[in-house]
Amino acid sequence: MVTVRVDDKGRLSIPAEIRTAMGIKSGDVFFLESDPEHAVIHLAKAVNPFDGLAEHAVREYRAGRTRNLREYAVKNEFKLNGE
């Protein structure tokens, strides 16, 4: 556990070693949940779900498990507009 201080604008500084270990960069967005009864604040890094989908799509493409639209149309015997 580390100790951090709130500045006059209400900001907390996350120590560099924690930012590095967690991959936190300037501009990252977090969800904040407060529990005043227990004097606890929880932070969770907000992750864009489309980033995960894009990474998955790239892995599938690189593994050769994708087809372009024309290949799909030929295999499933339908015509694309204009063809």
Steps between C-alpha positions, in 0.01 A plus 500: 500500500624850420401838637387775264395856570208698357608832348310830523301409184387166646737289290686188608834407345550132424866406555701431184577138587128425535416683174768301320397166650134558411558658159339829604565787259413867502140545386382154612147496641398334827177407672489617861280347767494645848398329821473785754382263773837323493708797373603305188535604136522237225646584159468282190661580166232548236571279201343561162333170399567575134875490568467137609288415198750665266790309656306174460423581134867570427602168661240314293618672182867423568412137572329476160153440642326784318353549153424811306143575392551379141634163615204465737254588221649241264498227765139576596387552139363851510577809297622830634340823375659611174646160413 
